Amino acid sequence: MRFITPKTETLQEYNYKSYLFNLSYSYLGGALKRILAYLEWFDKHGGSCFALNSRLKGIEKKFPNNHYCFVRQNPTAKVFNYSSRLNQFISDIGKIDFYYSYGIPLPCKVGRVNWLHIGNVLPFVGLGYVSFKRSLELKLLGLLIKKSMRYADIISAESEFSLSLLDRSFKDKFVVSVNGSDEEISTYKNNLFFNNIENIAVAVGTCRYKCIDDVYKIYLHLRQSNPDLRLIITGIKEDVPARVQKDNLVVLCGILPQLDVCNLLKKAKYYITTTIIENSYNAASEGAFLAKESFLSDIGPHRKLLKNVKYNVINNLNTRVPSLHVHREDMNVNNLKSWDQIIKDIIQIQRSHYTCQLTDIV
């Protein structure tokens, strides 16, 4: 596919009122980072239209130039992309030049150009690391996303690995669209390497595929030479194995706001992730750029993060996959993108498609 960038207007001059971003699928984690970045960018550029999860109600006061629809999402509504309120919002907007759907199947061609972003790879892989009920939801979601790909002009995910799980007959539509890493970039460029390092190792997330039992193995290995080292785990406490919970040097923090997680990583001696599957490197990049040292599971997205970076492979700790040991000062900031870069890339791709469609009509 060949993209042609239109020359008639700059991105700053363009009117985004006919853009609709359906970001109602989630309101936490990486999805929330994307939501906040999009809201801020478009608010500064005249405003656009957003469908958001109702749990974010009130955020419109911070970004008043945008137009909002708040959707009450239950599992069925998420999967089938049905909401009478959203349908009315679409009708009120009128002509939609660009429709962007984050993790929700496209019901039809909603806009002139339609973009489907895959925010979760679990619907396309083995589901042994989720509950039975959740596995059924994900399986249905995966089937409907696959069916809806025919309506998409552009299909994106946050890594080449994630795109490799999709139907290759649509490969001409594939685009890698990562999350922004503004916090990490700012820290690195301003040389904000922190002096108040505490004797802690930090693990973020407790879902089954995060393999907290493997995190604990690496932690115990580190504790052999550092007996006072504490392990701080953020995430759902009940998902942490009982053996780990009983350790007096393990602290369970529960679910923390993103800013608190970043502040915790900034004072960590170690960041540990042993996840066996990820949509992108973004969670790992926070740890690798903010903590003094990191142990990252050896999976595709993490290798991408460590391109042109010096690291050691650790494969003797009986974990499911080897670990990549890296120091913060060796990280390569050129492997990251800012939200401003990412959003501008999305707009340029959309406008190229739009221009091609107009050319085809002529």
Beta strands, then each sheet from edge to edge (+ up, - down):
strand 1: 19-23
strand 2: 49-53
strand 3: 67-71
strand 4: 98-102
strand 5: 113-117
strand 6: 154-157
strand 7: 174-176
strand 8: 198-204
strand 9: 230-234
strand 10: 250-254
strand 11: 268-273
strand 12: 293-297
strand 13: 312-314
strand 14: 323-327
sheet 1: 3+ 2+ 1+ 4+ 5+ 6+ 7+
sheet 2: 10+ 9+ 8+ 11+ 12+ 14- 13+
end
